[in-house]
C-alpha cells in the first residue's frame, strides 16, 4: 500500500491510499481518482516528504492530539513510579494481596481469565490504556 498526497484543479488537498504506484496511475487515467472535497477527477500528486522513522524511541513528530499527549504522559508517570513485573502481573498482585510479597505499585501483563480471577477475589486491578513497550531488534 502507498499513500499519496493529492491536489485537485481547485486546489483542494487530500490524501488517499493505493495498492501500488501502478494502481494509482491506472485509476487516475480511468478517471476514478476524484477530489474528496469537490468530486472533480482533475487530480494530481502533490509533493510530499517520505515517512521515515529513525528509532521507536525517537518519533519525528509530537503526539497528534491532546488525548495522545495525555496517554504519553500517563505512560511515563506509570513507568517512572511503578515496577514492571511483565507477564508475572497476576502472580505478583495476588502475592501482594496475600501478604507474601511487599506492597508496591506494579504494572504488567495478565491473561483475561487471570485478571477476572483477581477481580473476583477482591484484588483491585485496572487495565491500562496502552500495551507493553516492546523493543524489536
Residue frames as a rotation matrix with the C-alpha (Angstrom) as fourth column:
UNK 1
0.583 0.812 0.000 0.00
0.812 -0.583 0.000 0.00
0.000 0.000 -1.000 0.00
UNK 2
-0.650 -0.744 0.151 1.14
0.749 -0.662 -0.037 3.51
0.127 0.089 0.988 -0.75
UNK 3
0.367 0.741 -0.563 -0.31
0.776 -0.577 -0.254 6.82
-0.513 -0.344 -0.786 0.42
UNK 4
-0.480 -0.462 0.746 -0.24
0.802 -0.576 0.159 9.84
0.356 0.674 0.647 -1.83
UNK 5
-0.294 0.360 -0.886 -0.88
0.315 -0.838 -0.445 13.47
-0.903 -0.409 0.133 -1.00
UNK 6
-0.371 0.277 0.886 -3.14
0.928 0.071 0.367 14.71
0.039 0.958 -0.283 -3.79
UNK 7
-0.577 0.231 -0.784 -4.36
-0.004 -0.960 -0.280 18.09
-0.817 -0.158 0.555 -5.05
UNK 8
0.131 0.682 0.720 -7.27
0.876 0.261 -0.407 18.82
-0.465 0.683 -0.563 -7.38
UNK 9
-0.326 -0.217 0.920 -7.63
0.809 -0.567 0.152 21.52
0.489 0.794 0.361 -10.01
UNK 10
0.543 0.594 0.594 -9.48
0.150 -0.764 0.627 23.68
0.826 -0.251 -0.504 -7.46
UNK 11
-0.280 -0.851 0.445 -6.51
-0.406 -0.315 -0.858 23.47
0.870 -0.421 -0.258 -5.04
UNK 12
0.709 0.462 0.533 -8.14
-0.692 0.309 0.653 21.13
0.137 -0.832 0.538 -2.52
UNK 13
-0.412 -0.886 -0.214 -5.58
-0.741 0.462 -0.487 18.91
0.530 -0.042 -0.847 -0.76
UNK 14
0.635 0.574 0.517 -6.30
-0.760 0.584 0.285 15.39
-0.139 -0.574 0.807 0.48
UNK 15
-0.567 -0.804 0.177 -4.60
-0.777 0.594 0.208 12.02
-0.273 -0.020 -0.962 0.99
UNK 16
0.656 0.744 -0.124 -5.53
-0.752 0.631 -0.191 8.63
-0.064 0.218 0.974 -0.38
UNK 17
-0.178 -0.665 0.726 -4.17
-0.501 0.696 0.515 5.08
-0.847 -0.272 -0.457 -0.20
UNK 18
0.519 0.258 -0.815 -3.49
-0.847 0.282 -0.451 2.92
0.113 0.924 0.365 -3.26
UNK 19
0.957 -0.121 0.264 -2.44
0.065 0.976 0.210 -0.69
-0.283 -0.184 0.941 -3.73
UNK 20
0.027 -0.973 0.231 0.65
0.835 0.149 0.530 0.41
-0.550 0.178 0.816 -5.68
UNK 21
-0.452 -0.267 -0.851 2.03
-0.172 -0.910 0.377 3.24
-0.875 0.317 0.366 -7.81
UNK 22
-0.995 0.099 0.017 0.82
0.044 0.276 0.960 1.39
0.091 0.956 -0.279 -10.93
UNK 23
-0.323 0.934 -0.154 -2.66
0.946 0.318 -0.053 1.03
-0.001 -0.163 -0.987 -9.44
UNK 24
-0.041 0.255 -0.966 -2.76
0.336 -0.907 -0.254 4.80
-0.941 -0.336 -0.048 -8.80
UNK 25
-0.776 -0.343 -0.529 -1.73
-0.334 -0.488 0.806 5.51
-0.535 0.803 0.265 -12.43
UNK 26
-0.863 0.491 0.119 -4.39
0.428 0.586 0.688 3.15
0.268 0.645 -0.715 -13.82
UNK 27
-0.064 0.881 -0.469 -7.15
0.955 -0.082 -0.284 4.59
-0.288 -0.466 -0.836 -11.61
UNK 28
-0.228 -0.097 -0.969 -6.11
0.088 -0.993 0.079 8.14
-0.970 -0.067 0.235 -12.42
UNK 29
-0.935 -0.183 -0.303 -6.10
-0.272 -0.175 0.946 7.54
-0.226 0.967 0.114 -16.19
UNK 30
-0.650 0.760 -0.006 -9.53
0.656 0.564 0.501 5.89
0.384 0.322 -0.865 -15.92
UNK 31
-0.429 0.476 0.768 -10.92
-0.293 -0.877 0.380 8.98
0.854 -0.062 0.516 -14.13
UNK 32
0.388 0.611 -0.690 -11.55
0.383 0.574 0.724 7.01
0.839 -0.545 -0.011 -10.96
UNK 33
-0.416 -0.497 -0.762 -9.49
0.909 -0.237 -0.342 9.20
-0.011 -0.835 0.550 -8.64
UNK 34
0.204 0.592 0.780 -11.61
0.478 -0.756 0.448 12.14
0.855 0.281 -0.437 -7.57
UNK 35
-0.643 -0.407 0.648 -11.25
-0.236 -0.700 -0.674 15.01
0.728 -0.587 0.355 -5.14
UNK 36
-0.577 0.387 -0.720 -12.54
0.769 0.553 -0.320 14.16
0.274 -0.738 -0.616 -1.68
UNK 37
-0.692 0.280 -0.666 -13.85
0.240 -0.781 -0.577 17.73
-0.681 -0.559 0.473 -1.33
UNK 38
-0.263 0.579 -0.771 -15.41
-0.685 -0.675 -0.273 18.72
-0.679 0.456 0.575 -4.67
UNK 39
0.398 0.495 0.772 -15.51
0.030 0.834 -0.550 15.49
-0.917 0.243 0.317 -6.66
UNK 40
0.657 -0.186 -0.730 -13.53
-0.743 -0.321 -0.587 16.61
-0.125 0.929 -0.349 -9.71
UNK 41
0.851 -0.393 0.347 -11.39
0.388 0.917 0.087 13.98
-0.352 0.060 0.934 -11.43
UNK 42
0.593 -0.703 0.393 -8.71
0.021 -0.474 -0.880 16.57
0.805 0.530 -0.266 -12.28
UNK 43
0.948 -0.240 0.209 -6.31
-0.196 0.077 0.978 15.30
-0.250 -0.968 0.026 -9.63
UNK 44
0.442 -0.869 -0.223 -2.52
-0.151 0.173 -0.973 15.18
0.884 0.464 -0.055 -9.41
UNK 45
0.418 -0.417 -0.807 0.07
0.863 0.461 0.208 14.03
0.286 -0.783 0.553 -6.88
UNK 46
0.920 -0.183 0.347 1.43
-0.277 -0.930 0.243 16.71
0.278 -0.319 -0.906 -4.56
UNK 47
-0.124 -0.989 -0.081 4.98
-0.284 0.114 -0.952 16.99
0.951 -0.095 -0.295 -3.38
UNK 48
0.868 0.413 0.276 5.34
-0.381 0.199 0.903 15.01
0.318 -0.889 0.330 -0.17
UNK 49
-0.152 -0.931 0.332 8.11
-0.964 0.066 -0.257 14.01
0.217 -0.359 -0.908 2.19
UNK 50
-0.119 0.079 -0.990 8.73
-0.094 0.991 0.090 10.32
0.988 0.103 -0.110 2.78
UNK 51
0.762 0.384 0.521 7.65
-0.568 0.012 0.823 8.89
0.310 -0.923 0.227 6.10
UNK 52
0.032 -0.861 -0.508 10.86
0.035 0.509 -0.860 7.93
0.999 0.009 0.047 7.89
UNK 53
0.922 0.132 0.363 11.43
-0.354 -0.090 0.931 6.82
0.155 -0.987 -0.037 11.49
UNK 54
0.039 -0.994 -0.103 14.93
-0.646 0.054 -0.761 6.54
0.762 0.096 -0.640 12.85
UNK 55
-0.911 -0.323 -0.255 14.00
-0.003 0.625 -0.780 4.72
0.412 -0.710 -0.571 16.05
UNK 56
-0.019 0.931 -0.364 10.98
0.644 0.289 0.708 3.55
0.765 -0.221 -0.606 18.03
UNK 57
-0.023 -0.051 -0.998 12.16
0.969 -0.245 -0.010 5.73
-0.244 -0.968 0.055 20.92
UNK 58
-0.580 -0.301 -0.757 12.51
0.200 -0.954 0.226 8.94
-0.790 -0.020 0.613 18.92
UNK 59
0.242 0.720 0.650 9.45
0.902 0.080 -0.424 9.79
-0.357 0.689 -0.631 16.81
UNK 60
-0.668 -0.547 0.505 9.92
0.725 -0.631 0.276 12.62
0.167 0.551 0.818 14.33
UNK 61
-0.363 0.604 0.710 6.74
-0.076 -0.778 0.623 14.39
0.929 0.172 0.329 15.37
UNK 62
-0.852 0.180 0.492 4.90
-0.521 -0.194 -0.831 15.34
-0.054 -0.964 0.259 18.54
UNK 63
-0.667 0.691 0.279 1.71
0.528 0.703 -0.476 13.50
-0.525 -0.170 -0.834 19.55
UNK 64
-0.758 0.365 0.540 -1.11
0.475 -0.259 0.841 14.22
0.447 0.894 0.023 17.12
UNK 65
0.160 0.906 0.392 -3.77
0.095 -0.409 0.907 15.19
0.983 -0.108 -0.151 19.66
UNK 66
-0.129 -0.138 0.982 -4.23
-0.880 -0.441 -0.177 16.26
0.458 -0.887 -0.065 23.29
UNK 67
0.822 0.469 0.323 -5.55
-0.564 0.748 0.349 12.76
-0.078 -0.469 0.880 24.08
UNK 68
0.713 -0.638 -0.290 -2.43
0.332 0.671 -0.663 11.18
0.618 0.376 0.691 22.61
UNK 69
-0.190 -0.782 0.593 -0.29
-0.288 -0.533 -0.795 13.58
0.939 -0.322 -0.124 24.66
UNK 70
0.245 0.369 0.897 -2.22
-0.957 -0.056 0.284 12.70
0.155 -0.928 0.339 27.82
UNK 71
0.992 0.101 -0.079 -1.68
-0.095 0.993 0.072 8.98
0.086 -0.064 0.994 27.19
UNK 72
0.304 -0.952 -0.037 2.03
0.255 0.119 -0.960 9.59
0.918 0.282 0.279 26.64
UNK 73
-0.257 -0.372 0.892 2.26
-0.670 -0.597 -0.442 11.48
0.696 -0.711 -0.096 29.94
UNK 74
0.630 0.560 0.538 0.24
-0.777 0.461 0.429 8.82
-0.008 -0.688 0.725 31.80
UNK 75
0.870 -0.350 -0.347 2.51
0.210 0.900 -0.383 6.07
0.446 0.260 0.856 30.48
UNK 76
-0.062 -0.956 0.288 5.64
0.009 -0.289 -0.957 8.00
0.998 -0.057 0.027 31.50
UNK 77
-0.049 0.109 0.993 4.25
-0.919 -0.394 -0.003 8.57
0.391 -0.913 0.119 35.02
UNK 78
0.886 0.416 0.206 3.30
-0.462 0.830 0.313 4.90
-0.041 -0.372 0.927 35.46
UNK 79
0.675 -0.683 -0.279 6.65
0.355 0.632 -0.689 3.68
0.647 0.366 0.669 34.16
UNK 80
-0.185 -0.787 0.588 8.56
-0.235 -0.546 -0.804 6.12
0.954 -0.287 -0.084 36.40
UNK 81
-0.304 0.145 0.942 6.63
-0.925 -0.283 -0.255 5.32
0.229 -0.948 0.220 39.59
UNK 82
0.685 0.583 0.436 5.86
-0.649 0.761 0.001 1.60
-0.331 -0.283 0.900 39.24
UNK 83
-0.464 -0.808 0.364 7.67
-0.546 0.584 0.601 -1.68
-0.698 0.080 -0.712 38.75
UNK 84
0.212 0.465 -0.860 7.07
-0.952 0.297 -0.073 -3.55
0.221 0.834 0.506 35.51
UNK 85
-0.206 -0.227 0.952 6.56
-0.591 0.804 0.064 -7.18
-0.780 -0.549 -0.300 36.52
UNK 86
-0.758 -0.175 -0.628 5.80
-0.650 0.280 0.707 -8.21
0.053 0.944 -0.326 32.94
UNK 87
-0.181 0.697 -0.694 3.86
-0.409 0.588 0.698 -11.43
0.894 0.410 0.179 32.49
UNK 88
-0.650 -0.088 -0.755 4.06
0.577 0.590 -0.565 -12.13
0.495 -0.803 -0.333 36.24
UNK 89
-0.668 0.364 0.649 1.48
-0.439 -0.897 0.051 -9.42
0.601 -0.251 0.759 36.97
UNK 90
0.399 0.911 -0.107 -1.35
-0.439 0.292 0.850 -11.69
0.805 -0.292 0.517 38.20
UNK 91
0.310 -0.375 -0.874 1.04
0.660 0.747 -0.087 -13.74
0.685 -0.549 0.479 40.38
UNK 92
-0.747 -0.664 0.032 2.64
0.473 -0.565 -0.676 -10.60
0.468 -0.490 0.736 41.90
UNK 93
-0.415 0.674 0.611 -0.70
-0.581 -0.713 0.392 -8.86
0.700 -0.192 0.688 42.50
UNK 94
0.604 0.641 -0.474 -2.05
-0.089 0.645 0.759 -11.96
0.792 -0.417 0.447 44.27
UNK 95
-0.017 -0.705 -0.709 1.15
0.813 0.403 -0.420 -12.33
0.582 -0.583 0.566 46.35
UNK 96
-0.841 -0.243 0.483 0.93
-0.003 -0.891 -0.453 -8.67
0.541 -0.383 0.749 47.45
UNK 97
0.028 0.954 0.299 -2.75
-0.648 -0.211 0.731 -9.16
0.761 -0.214 0.613 48.36
UNK 98
0.685 0.210 -0.698 -1.93
0.215 0.857 0.469 -12.32
0.696 -0.471 0.541 50.35
UNK 99
0.865 -0.373 0.336 0.95
-0.495 -0.524 0.693 -10.55
-0.083 -0.766 -0.638 52.14
UNK 100
0.664 -0.646 0.377 3.69
0.493 0.757 0.428 -12.82
-0.562 -0.099 0.821 50.76
UNK 101
-0.128 -0.692 0.710 5.24
0.936 -0.321 -0.145 -10.06
0.329 0.646 0.689 48.65
UNK 102
-0.640 -0.153 -0.753 5.96
0.521 -0.806 -0.280 -6.43
-0.564 -0.571 0.596 49.59
UNK 103
0.488 0.868 0.098 3.25
0.733 -0.346 -0.586 -3.95
-0.474 0.357 -0.805 48.66
UNK 104
-0.571 -0.637 -0.517 4.30
0.137 -0.695 0.706 -1.63
-0.809 0.332 0.484 45.85
UNK 105
0.408 0.645 -0.646 2.97
-0.569 -0.374 -0.733 -0.07
-0.714 0.667 0.214 42.65
UNK 106
-0.580 -0.564 0.587 3.24
0.103 0.664 0.740 -2.59
-0.808 0.490 -0.328 39.81
UNK 107
0.404 0.684 -0.608 2.12
-0.743 -0.142 -0.654 -2.93
-0.533 0.716 0.451 36.22
UNK 108
-0.738 -0.634 0.233 2.45
-0.369 0.667 0.647 -5.67
-0.565 0.392 -0.726 33.66
UNK 109
-0.448 0.534 -0.717 0.51
-0.760 0.196 0.620 -8.14
0.472 0.823 0.317 31.58
UNK 110
-0.638 0.321 0.700 -2.20
-0.332 0.705 -0.627 -10.64
-0.694 -0.633 -0.343 32.53
UNK 111
-0.889 0.458 0.029 -4.40
0.284 0.499 0.819 -13.01
0.361 0.735 -0.574 30.62
UNK 112
-0.372 0.830 0.415 -8.07
-0.550 -0.558 0.622 -12.02
0.748 0.004 0.664 30.68
UNK 113
0.455 0.578 -0.678 -9.07
0.166 0.692 0.702 -15.05
0.875 -0.432 0.219 32.79
UNK 114
-0.270 -0.636 -0.723 -6.32
0.882 0.138 -0.451 -14.24
0.386 -0.760 0.524 35.34
UNK 115
-0.916 -0.016 0.400 -7.38
-0.066 -0.980 -0.190 -10.58
0.395 -0.200 0.897 35.55
UNK 116
0.035 0.998 0.059 -11.02
-0.462 -0.037 0.886 -11.65
0.886 -0.058 0.459 36.06
UNK 117
0.309 0.019 -0.951 -9.95
0.616 0.758 0.215 -14.05
0.725 -0.652 0.222 38.81
UNK 118
-0.767 -0.615 -0.183 -8.09
0.560 -0.503 -0.658 -11.23
0.312 -0.607 0.730 40.59
UNK 119
-0.671 0.585 0.456 -11.19
-0.514 -0.810 0.282 -9.03
0.534 -0.045 0.844 40.46
UNK 120
0.292 0.816 -0.498 -13.46
-0.157 0.555 0.817 -11.90
0.943 -0.161 0.291 41.60
UNK 121
0.125 -0.350 -0.928 -11.16
0.850 0.521 -0.082 -12.39
0.512 -0.779 0.362 44.60
UNK 122
0.889 0.356 -0.289 -11.39
0.456 -0.752 0.475 -8.71
-0.049 -0.554 -0.831 45.54
UNK 123
-0.100 -0.973 -0.206 -7.90
0.737 -0.211 0.641 -7.79
-0.668 -0.088 0.739 44.35
UNK 124
0.682 0.455 -0.573 -8.07
0.045 -0.808 -0.588 -4.29
-0.730 0.375 -0.571 42.83
UNK 125
-0.509 -0.765 0.394 -6.67
0.558 0.056 0.828 -4.12
-0.656 0.641 0.398 39.30
UNK 126
0.521 0.631 -0.575 -7.35
-0.101 -0.623 -0.775 -1.82
-0.848 0.462 -0.261 36.39
UNK 127
0.387 -0.391 0.835 -6.50
0.892 0.390 -0.231 -2.18
-0.235 0.834 0.500 32.69
UNK 128
-0.241 -0.551 -0.799 -4.10
0.176 -0.834 0.522 0.40
-0.954 -0.015 0.298 31.26
UNK 129
0.745 0.630 -0.218 -4.94
-0.055 -0.268 -0.962 2.25
-0.665 0.729 -0.165 28.05
UNK 130
0.383 -0.664 -0.642 -1.70
-0.913 -0.167 -0.372 1.16
0.139 0.729 -0.671 26.37
UNK 131
0.947 -0.061 -0.315 0.13
0.032 0.995 -0.097 -2.06
0.319 0.082 0.944 25.63
UNK 132
0.611 -0.781 -0.125 3.57
0.450 0.214 0.867 -3.23
-0.651 -0.586 0.482 26.64
UNK 133
0.704 -0.489 -0.515 6.54
-0.668 -0.703 -0.245 -1.31
-0.242 0.517 -0.821 25.35
UNK 134
0.666 -0.445 0.599 8.45
0.387 0.892 0.233 -3.93
-0.638 0.077 0.766 23.38
UNK 135
0.174 -0.704 -0.689 11.75
-0.744 -0.552 0.377 -3.33
-0.645 0.447 -0.620 21.64
UNK 136
0.942 0.114 0.316 12.41
0.121 0.763 -0.635 -5.11
-0.313 0.637 0.705 18.37
UNK 137
0.009 -0.995 -0.097 15.90
-0.116 -0.098 0.988 -5.94
-0.993 0.002 -0.116 17.17
